[in-house]
C-alpha cells in the first residue's frame, strides 16, 4: 500500500514538473543549493507533502506554501511561469 502511494506521488510530481518546465529546465536540488534562494522574490517553494506530513512536521521551509500534491491541476495555474518553482516532497 505504502509503495503504491509513494509511486503515485512520484508520478504526480513528475507530471507536475513537466507542466511548469521542459525536462532540460528541471533539476534536483540539495538543501545547500536551496538555502541561498530562500526569501528571493523570483523563487516559489511549494511543499507538496501530505497534509498529515505537513501538520506533523517539526521542520518546514521558511516561506514555503503548502499545496495538495495530488490536486496540482487545481492550483498549478496560480503560480507565474516566469518564477523558479521548487517542489518539496521529502
Phi and psi in radians as a Rosetta constraint file:
Dihedral C 1 N 2 CA 2 C 2 CIRCULARHARMONIC -1.099 0.35
Dihedral N 2 CA 2 C 2 N 3 CIRCULARHARMONIC -0.676 0.35
Dihedral C 2 N 3 CA 3 C 3 CIRCULARHARMONIC -1.085 0.35
Dihedral N 3 CA 3 C 3 N 4 CIRCULARHARMONIC -0.683 0.35
Dihedral C 3 N 4 CA 4 C 4 CIRCULARHARMONIC -1.129 0.35
Dihedral N 4 CA 4 C 4 N 5 CIRCULARHARMONIC -0.737 0.35
Dihedral C 4 N 5 CA 5 C 5 CIRCULARHARMONIC -1.107 0.35
Dihedral N 5 CA 5 C 5 N 6 CIRCULARHARMONIC -0.801 0.35
Dihedral C 5 N 6 CA 6 C 6 CIRCULARHARMONIC -1.094 0.35
Dihedral N 6 CA 6 C 6 N 7 CIRCULARHARMONIC -0.755 0.35
Dihedral C 6 N 7 CA 7 C 7 CIRCULARHARMONIC -1.078 0.35
Dihedral N 7 CA 7 C 7 N 8 CIRCULARHARMONIC -0.725 0.35
Dihedral C 7 N 8 CA 8 C 8 CIRCULARHARMONIC -1.121 0.35
Dihedral N 8 CA 8 C 8 N 9 CIRCULARHARMONIC -0.778 0.35
Dihedral C 8 N 9 CA 9 C 9 CIRCULARHARMONIC -1.093 0.35
Dihedral N 9 CA 9 C 9 N 10 CIRCULARHARMONIC -0.763 0.35
Dihedral C 9 N 10 CA 10 C 10 CIRCULARHARMONIC -1.075 0.35
Dihedral N 10 CA 10 C 10 N 11 CIRCULARHARMONIC -0.728 0.35
Dihedral C 10 N 11 CA 11 C 11 CIRCULARHARMONIC -1.086 0.35
Dihedral N 11 CA 11 C 11 N 12 CIRCULARHARMONIC -0.758 0.35
Dihedral C 11 N 12 CA 12 C 12 CIRCULARHARMONIC -1.102 0.35
Dihedral N 12 CA 12 C 12 N 13 CIRCULARHARMONIC -0.759 0.35
Dihedral C 12 N 13 CA 13 C 13 CIRCULARHARMONIC -1.138 0.35
Dihedral N 13 CA 13 C 13 N 14 CIRCULARHARMONIC -0.678 0.35
Dihedral C 13 N 14 CA 14 C 14 CIRCULARHARMONIC -1.112 0.35
Dihedral N 14 CA 14 C 14 N 15 CIRCULARHARMONIC -0.796 0.35
Dihedral C 14 N 15 CA 15 C 15 CIRCULARHARMONIC -1.068 0.35
Dihedral N 15 CA 15 C 15 N 16 CIRCULARHARMONIC -0.782 0.35
Dihedral C 15 N 16 CA 16 C 16 CIRCULARHARMONIC -1.075 0.35
Dihedral N 16 CA 16 C 16 N 17 CIRCULARHARMONIC -0.754 0.35
Dihedral C 16 N 17 CA 17 C 17 CIRCULARHARMONIC -1.056 0.35
Dihedral N 17 CA 17 C 17 N 18 CIRCULARHARMONIC -0.738 0.35
Dihedral C 17 N 18 CA 18 C 18 CIRCULARHARMONIC -1.187 0.35
Dihedral N 18 CA 18 C 18 N 19 CIRCULARHARMONIC -0.415 0.35
Dihedral C 18 N 19 CA 19 C 19 CIRCULARHARMONIC -1.204 0.35
Dihedral N 19 CA 19 C 19 N 20 CIRCULARHARMONIC -0.492 0.35
Dihedral C 19 N 20 CA 20 C 20 CIRCULARHARMONIC -1.608 0.35
Dihedral N 20 CA 20 C 20 N 21 CIRCULARHARMONIC -0.581 0.35
Dihedral C 20 N 21 CA 21 C 21 CIRCULARHARMONIC -2.632 0.35
Dihedral N 21 CA 21 C 21 N 22 CIRCULARHARMONIC 2.758 0.35
Dihedral C 21 N 22 CA 22 C 22 CIRCULARHARMONIC -1.238 0.35
Dihedral N 22 CA 22 C 22 N 23 CIRCULARHARMONIC 2.782 0.35
Dihedral C 22 N 23 CA 23 C 23 CIRCULARHARMONIC -0.996 0.35
Dihedral N 23 CA 23 C 23 N 24 CIRCULARHARMONIC -0.614 0.35
Dihedral C 23 N 24 CA 24 C 24 CIRCULARHARMONIC -1.298 0.35
Dihedral N 24 CA 24 C 24 N 25 CIRCULARHARMONIC -0.203 0.35
Dihedral C 24 N 25 CA 25 C 25 CIRCULARHARMONIC -1.665 0.35
Dihedral N 25 CA 25 C 25 N 26 CIRCULARHARMONIC -0.090 0.35
Dihedral C 25 N 26 CA 26 C 26 CIRCULARHARMONIC -1.845 0.35
Dihedral N 26 CA 26 C 26 N 27 CIRCULARHARMONIC 2.370 0.35
Dihedral C 26 N 27 CA 27 C 27 CIRCULARHARMONIC -2.641 0.35
Dihedral N 27 CA 27 C 27 N 28 CIRCULARHARMONIC 2.719 0.35
Dihedral C 27 N 28 CA 28 C 28 CIRCULARHARMONIC -1.324 0.35
Dihedral N 28 CA 28 C 28 N 29 CIRCULARHARMONIC 2.738 0.35
Dihedral C 28 N 29 CA 29 C 29 CIRCULARHARMONIC -2.420 0.35
Dihedral N 29 CA 29 C 29 N 30 CIRCULARHARMONIC 2.443 0.35
Dihedral C 29 N 30 CA 30 C 30 CIRCULARHARMONIC -1.525 0.35
Dihedral N 30 CA 30 C 30 N 31 CIRCULARHARMONIC 2.889 0.35
Dihedral C 30 N 31 CA 31 C 31 CIRCULARHARMONIC -1.132 0.35
Dihedral N 31 CA 31 C 31 N 32 CIRCULARHARMONIC -0.529 0.35
Dihedral C 31 N 32 CA 32 C 32 CIRCULARHARMONIC -1.178 0.35
Dihedral N 32 CA 32 C 32 N 33 CIRCULARHARMONIC -0.591 0.35
Dihedral C 32 N 33 CA 33 C 33 CIRCULARHARMONIC -1.311 0.35
Dihedral N 33 CA 33 C 33 N 34 CIRCULARHARMONIC -0.563 0.35
Dihedral C 33 N 34 CA 34 C 34 CIRCULARHARMONIC -1.307 0.35
Dihedral N 34 CA 34 C 34 N 35 CIRCULARHARMONIC -0.639 0.35
Dihedral C 34 N 35 CA 35 C 35 CIRCULARHARMONIC -0.855 0.35
Dihedral N 35 CA 35 C 35 N 36 CIRCULARHARMONIC -0.835 0.35
Dihedral C 35 N 36 CA 36 C 36 CIRCULARHARMONIC -1.216 0.35
Dihedral N 36 CA 36 C 36 N 37 CIRCULARHARMONIC -0.212 0.35
Dihedral C 36 N 37 CA 37 C 37 CIRCULARHARMONIC -1.537 0.35
Dihedral N 37 CA 37 C 37 N 38 CIRCULARHARMONIC -0.268 0.35
Dihedral C 37 N 38 CA 38 C 38 CIRCULARHARMONIC -1.028 0.35
Dihedral N 38 CA 38 C 38 N 39 CIRCULARHARMONIC 2.297 0.35
Dihedral C 38 N 39 CA 39 C 39 CIRCULARHARMONIC 1.483 0.35
Dihedral N 39 CA 39 C 39 N 40 CIRCULARHARMONIC -0.101 0.35
Dihedral C 39 N 40 CA 40 C 40 CIRCULARHARMONIC -1.314 0.35
Dihedral N 40 CA 40 C 40 N 41 CIRCULARHARMONIC 2.387 0.35
Dihedral C 40 N 41 CA 41 C 41 CIRCULARHARMONIC -1.202 0.35
Dihedral N 41 CA 41 C 41 N 42 CIRCULARHARMONIC -0.322 0.35
Dihedral C 41 N 42 CA 42 C 42 CIRCULARHARMONIC -1.655 0.35
Dihedral N 42 CA 42 C 42 N 43 CIRCULARHARMONIC 0.175 0.35
Dihedral C 42 N 43 CA 43 C 43 CIRCULARHARMONIC -2.131 0.35
Dihedral N 43 CA 43 C 43 N 44 CIRCULARHARMONIC 2.249 0.35
Dihedral C 43 N 44 CA 44 C 44 CIRCULARHARMONIC -2.044 0.35
Dihedral N 44 CA 44 C 44 N 45 CIRCULARHARMONIC 2.147 0.35
Dihedral C 44 N 45 CA 45 C 45 CIRCULARHARMONIC -1.828 0.35
Dihedral N 45 CA 45 C 45 N 46 CIRCULARHARMONIC 2.126 0.35
Dihedral C 45 N 46 CA 46 C 46 CIRCULARHARMONIC -2.000 0.35
Dihedral N 46 CA 46 C 46 N 47 CIRCULARHARMONIC 2.089 0.35
Dihedral C 46 N 47 CA 47 C 47 CIRCULARHARMONIC -1.570 0.35
Dihedral N 47 CA 47 C 47 N 48 CIRCULARHARMONIC 2.001 0.35
Dihedral C 47 N 48 CA 48 C 48 CIRCULARHARMONIC -1.891 0.35
Dihedral N 48 CA 48 C 48 N 49 CIRCULARHARMONIC 0.390 0.35
Dihedral C 48 N 49 CA 49 C 49 CIRCULARHARMONIC -1.158 0.35
Dihedral N 49 CA 49 C 49 N 50 CIRCULARHARMONIC 2.848 0.35
Dihedral C 49 N 50 CA 50 C 50 CIRCULARHARMONIC -1.106 0.35
Dihedral N 50 CA 50 C 50 N 51 CIRCULARHARMONIC 2.769 0.35
Dihedral C 50 N 51 CA 51 C 51 CIRCULARHARMONIC -1.002 0.35
Dihedral N 51 CA 51 C 51 N 52 CIRCULARHARMONIC -0.724 0.35
Dihedral C 51 N 52 CA 52 C 52 CIRCULARHARMONIC -1.059 0.35
Dihedral N 52 CA 52 C 52 N 53 CIRCULARHARMONIC -0.859 0.35
Dihedral C 52 N 53 CA 53 C 53 CIRCULARHARMONIC -1.089 0.35
Dihedral N 53 CA 53 C 53 N 54 CIRCULARHARMONIC -0.680 0.35
Dihedral C 53 N 54 CA 54 C 54 CIRCULARHARMONIC -1.115 0.35
Dihedral N 54 CA 54 C 54 N 55 CIRCULARHARMONIC -0.874 0.35
Dihedral C 54 N 55 CA 55 C 55 CIRCULARHARMONIC -1.095 0.35
Dihedral N 55 CA 55 C 55 N 56 CIRCULARHARMONIC -0.686 0.35
Dihedral C 55 N 56 CA 56 C 56 CIRCULARHARMONIC -1.457 0.35
Dihedral N 56 CA 56 C 56 N 57 CIRCULARHARMONIC -0.229 0.35
Dihedral C 56 N 57 CA 57 C 57 CIRCULARHARMONIC -1.269 0.35
Dihedral N 57 CA 57 C 57 N 58 CIRCULARHARMONIC 2.384 0.35
Dihedral C 57 N 58 CA 58 C 58 CIRCULARHARMONIC -1.588 0.35
Dihedral N 58 CA 58 C 58 N 59 CIRCULARHARMONIC -0.186 0.35
Dihedral C 58 N 59 CA 59 C 59 CIRCULARHARMONIC -2.122 0.35
Dihedral N 59 CA 59 C 59 N 60 CIRCULARHARMONIC 2.149 0.35
Dihedral C 59 N 60 CA 60 C 60 CIRCULARHARMONIC -2.302 0.35
Dihedral N 60 CA 60 C 60 N 61 CIRCULARHARMONIC 2.552 0.35
Dihedral C 60 N 61 CA 61 C 61 CIRCULARHARMONIC -1.301 0.35
Dihedral N 61 CA 61 C 61 N 62 CIRCULARHARMONIC 2.177 0.35
Dihedral C 61 N 62 CA 62 C 62 CIRCULARHARMONIC -1.000 0.35
Dihedral N 62 CA 62 C 62 N 63 CIRCULARHARMONIC 2.274 0.35
Dihedral C 62 N 63 CA 63 C 63 CIRCULARHARMONIC 1.500 0.35
Dihedral N 63 CA 63 C 63 N 64 CIRCULARHARMONIC -0.121 0.35
Dihedral C 63 N 64 CA 64 C 64 CIRCULARHARMONIC -1.266 0.35
Dihedral N 64 CA 64 C 64 N 65 CIRCULARHARMONIC 2.563 0.35
Dihedral C 64 N 65 CA 65 C 65 CIRCULARHARMONIC -1.842 0.35
Dihedral N 65 CA 65 C 65 N 66 CIRCULARHARMONIC 2.625 0.35
Dihedral C 65 N 66 CA 66 C 66 CIRCULARHARMONIC -1.839 0.35
Dihedral N 66 CA 66 C 66 N 67 CIRCULARHARMONIC 2.319 0.35
Dihedral C 66 N 67 CA 67 C 67 CIRCULARHARMONIC -2.324 0.35
Dihedral N 67 CA 67 C 67 N 68 CIRCULARHARMONIC 2.668 0.35
Dihedral C 67 N 68 CA 68 C 68 CIRCULARHARMONIC -1.268 0.35
Dihedral N 68 CA 68 C 68 N 69 CIRCULARHARMONIC 1.956 0.35
Dihedral C 68 N 69 CA 69 C 69 CIRCULARHARMONIC -1.014 0.35
Dihedral N 69 CA 69 C 69 N 70 CIRCULARHARMONIC -0.666 0.35
Dihedral C 69 N 70 CA 70 C 70 CIRCULARHARMONIC -1.302 0.35
Dihedral N 70 CA 70 C 70 N 71 CIRCULARHARMONIC -0.190 0.35
Dihedral C 70 N 71 CA 71 C 71 CIRCULARHARMONIC -2.019 0.35
Dihedral N 71 CA 71 C 71 N 72 CIRCULARHARMONIC 0.566 0.35
Dihedral C 71 N 72 CA 72 C 72 CIRCULARHARMONIC -1.018 0.35
Dihedral N 72 CA 72 C 72 N 73 CIRCULARHARMONIC -0.505 0.35
Dihedral C 72 N 73 CA 73 C 73 CIRCULARHARMONIC -1.079 0.35
Dihedral N 73 CA 73 C 73 N 74 CIRCULARHARMONIC -0.449 0.35
Dihedral C 73 N 74 CA 74 C 74 CIRCULARHARMONIC -1.524 0.35
Dihedral N 74 CA 74 C 74 N 75 CIRCULARHARMONIC -0.235 0.35
Dihedral C 74 N 75 CA 75 C 75 CIRCULARHARMONIC -2.238 0.35
Dihedral N 75 CA 75 C 75 N 76 CIRCULARHARMONIC -0.227 0.35
Dihedral C 75 N 76 CA 76 C 76 CIRCULARHARMONIC -1.127 0.35
Dihedral N 76 CA 76 C 76 N 77 CIRCULARHARMONIC -0.482 0.35
Dihedral C 76 N 77 CA 77 C 77 CIRCULARHARMONIC -1.320 0.35
Dihedral N 77 CA 77 C 77 N 78 CIRCULARHARMONIC -0.229 0.35
Dihedral C 77 N 78 CA 78 C 78 CIRCULARHARMONIC -1.407 0.35
Dihedral N 78 CA 78 C 78 N 79 CIRCULARHARMONIC -0.153 0.35
Dihedral C 78 N 79 CA 79 C 79 CIRCULARHARMONIC -1.738 0.35
Dihedral N 79 CA 79 C 79 N 80 CIRCULARHARMONIC 2.272 0.35
Dihedral C 79 N 80 CA 80 C 80 CIRCULARHARMONIC -1.105 0.35
Dihedral N 80 CA 80 C 80 N 81 CIRCULARHARMONIC 2.435 0.35
Dihedral C 80 N 81 CA 81 C 81 CIRCULARHARMONIC -1.333 0.35
Dihedral N 81 CA 81 C 81 N 82 CIRCULARHARMONIC -0.224 0.35
Dihedral C 81 N 82 CA 82 C 82 CIRCULARHARMONIC -1.545 0.35
Dihedral N 82 CA 82 C 82 N 83 CIRCULARHARMONIC 0.062 0.35
Dihedral C 82 N 83 CA 83 C 83 CIRCULARHARMONIC -1.727 0.35
Dihedral N 83 CA 83 C 83 N 84 CIRCULARHARMONIC 2.789 0.35
Dihedral C 83 N 84 CA 84 C 84 CIRCULARHARMONIC -1.466 0.35
Dihedral N 84 CA 84 C 84 N 85 CIRCULARHARMONIC 2.104 0.35
Dihedral C 84 N 85 CA 85 C 85 CIRCULARHARMONIC -1.808 0.35
Dihedral N 85 CA 85 C 85 N 86 CIRCULARHARMONIC 2.171 0.35
Dihedral C 85 N 86 CA 86 C 86 CIRCULARHARMONIC -1.996 0.35
Dihedral N 86 CA 86 C 86 N 87 CIRCULARHARMONIC 2.126 0.35
Dihedral C 86 N 87 CA 87 C 87 CIRCULARHARMONIC -1.715 0.35
Dihedral N 87 CA 87 C 87 N 88 CIRCULARHARMONIC 2.276 0.35
Dihedral C 87 N 88 CA 88 C 88 CIRCULARHARMONIC -2.021 0.35
Dihedral N 88 CA 88 C 88 N 89 CIRCULARHARMONIC 2.210 0.35
Dihedral C 88 N 89 CA 89 C 89 CIRCULARHARMONIC -2.413 0.35
Dihedral N 89 CA 89 C 89 N 90 CIRCULARHARMONIC 0.254 0.35
